[in-house]
């Protein structure tokens, strides 16, 4: 028996309840039920491999709803994609059409046979083509120095963590510090669309204070971001303008300090952290208020997800996992169907805690150091907002570790420095204690929402 074609994203929005906002525009999703933001040119994209290269997240969202089930493949170009990589990416995904908007950059590098402009003005169109394809969704990996890998997902796989038929009440308003052109942000977009909720999108270059005020203006109830996003938000007095009932962290290690800070700021909210990656999809959510993962999560299959630790690294087998890479010979899964995430976990008591990334290890005279482990200790100090540990070249040991620290307003740096060093001495072996601590006004956060880590 032939497998039934899954519903397209446009079909899953039902009556299209919910509103989408960005910094400049507002769109009622119900207008998309029988309308288009693509200027009546949707039929030209049927069966094509399309790259979405819009500058605005709002036009990205509209194009994704319209093109799923119509296009053969959708490649989502993130805002920080390097124009120098475009030729390789477009060739790998066999792209023959592009969707742009007035904010699209690098026009010359996107010369394709079919070019369609998306706007936030939706017009009624009774000639909309029927959704007949199971569209491939292609996302780019982040954090690489060369051409990013292209990861292929299905809509069913992307929406599996959301739950079939799960709808939020009509008053739910999602927001995210993420960009929806990255996996973490795309998950929030899909939760809003399928759940019948509204969504407040971030805008490029928008100061955090203005973003928080917009979230407050629209009555945000559910808010998501990386721990770095949240640490930056907590530095702004405008954080007190919002009162979400659900706070979600993902994308980086959620240490106890940031979880406790969010519980203190939003005592009535549920605070949870999730693990997801572009390749493995969403693996689990932890909602008990504690850092790390209960060991019981590894003892049995949960929602179709199997996890194990091998050579210290988290490995995941799941129906939410991407199917393959395109334009690359790299293997996405091993012979048993597991994705090696490269995230290192260690068992402490009855929980696994994240130590760091396998590729982010600092070598100190032959001893391995995960910078995230030291950051978690530094972040425990009540006057610390966020920190970054990085290597510095040493003629004796090859490297030493140093720390850049952002303090809460009004903190006395001289007193805090000695307390931080003592905190590290009490919790860490000698080779992990920072050789120097510097206090900085801010730390760089990459477009992915993660701390921008650099080599010393």
SULQUISUL-V377805 format. One record per pair of residues at least 6 apart in sequence whose ideal C-beta (glycine too) atoms are under 6 Angstrom apart, sorted by the first residue. I is the first residue (numbers start at 1). J is the second residue. Records with the same first field share a line. If there is no record, write none. Layout:
I=J, J
This chain:
5=134
6=156
8=68, 69, 131
9=65, 68
10=65
12=194
13=29, 193
16=29, 30, 32, 33
17=196
18=29, 196, 197, 198
19=28, 198
20=27, 58, 61, 199
21=200, 218
22=58, 201, 203
23=203, 206
25=58, 120
27=120
31=122
32=65
34=124
35=122, 123, 124, 125
36=42, 125
37=62, 118, 119, 122
38=116, 118
40=125
41=116
43=129
44=114
45=71, 97
46=70, 129
47=72
48=71, 96, 97
49=72, 73, 93, 94, 95, 96
50=71, 74, 97
51=75, 77, 95, 98
52=60, 63, 76, 99
53=77, 98, 100, 104, 110
54=60, 101, 118
55=101, 103, 104
56=101, 103
57=180, 201
58=120, 201
59=101, 118
60=181
61=189
63=99, 118
67=74
68=135, 155
69=131, 133, 135
70=129
71=135
72=133
73=136
74=135, 137
75=93, 138
76=139, 181
78=140, 181, 182
79=179, 447
80=447
83=106, 109
85=147
86=109
88=147
92=150, 326, 327
93=138, 150
96=113
97=112, 114
98=110, 112, 115
99=116, 118
100=117
101=118
136=152
137=153
138=150, 152
139=151, 183, 278
140=148
141=148, 149, 278
142=448
149=325, 328
150=326, 327
151=278, 279, 322
152=322, 323, 324, 326
153=322
157=320
159=190
160=319, 320
161=282
162=191, 194
167=195, 196
168=195, 197
172=197, 221
173=198, 218, 219, 220, 221
174=188, 192, 197, 199, 222
175=200, 215, 220, 223
176=185, 188, 224
177=225, 229
178=184, 185, 449
179=185
180=186, 189
182=448
183=278
184=250, 251
188=224
192=199
200=215, 218
202=211
208=232, 236
209=236, 238
212=236, 238, 239
213=238
215=242
216=241, 242
220=242, 244
221=244, 245
222=246
223=244, 247
224=248
226=251, 252, 449, 450
227=249, 252, 254, 258
228=445, 451
229=449
231=385, 386
233=239
234=261
235=385
244=269
245=269
246=270
247=262, 266, 269, 271
248=272
249=273
250=274, 276
251=449, 450
252=450
253=354, 372
254=273, 291
255=291, 376, 379
256=291
257=379, 380
262=271
263=271
272=285, 287
273=286
274=285
275=283, 284
276=282
277=341
279=322, 332, 339
280=316, 321, 339, 341
281=318, 320, 321
282=320
283=305, 316
284=297
292=351, 352, 353
293=352
294=351
295=350
298=307
304=319
305=318
306=317
307=316
308=315
309=345
312=344
313=340, 344
314=341, 343, 345
315=338, 340
316=339
317=337, 338
321=339
324=332
325=332
333=339
342=357, 358
344=355, 356, 358
345=352, 354
346=353, 355
355=370, 373
356=370, 372
361=368
362=369, 391, 399, 401
363=398, 399
364=397, 399, 431
365=397
367=431
369=432
371=389
374=389, 432
375=387, 389
377=424, 427
378=384, 387, 420
379=387
381=420
383=407, 408, 411, 416
384=405
385=406, 408
386=406, 443
387=403, 405
388=404, 443, 451
389=401, 403
390=456
391=399, 456
392=400, 402, 456
394=400
400=435
401=434
402=434, 435, 436
403=434, 437
404=438, 440
405=437, 439
406=443
407=439
413=439
417=437
420=437
424=433
444=452
446=452
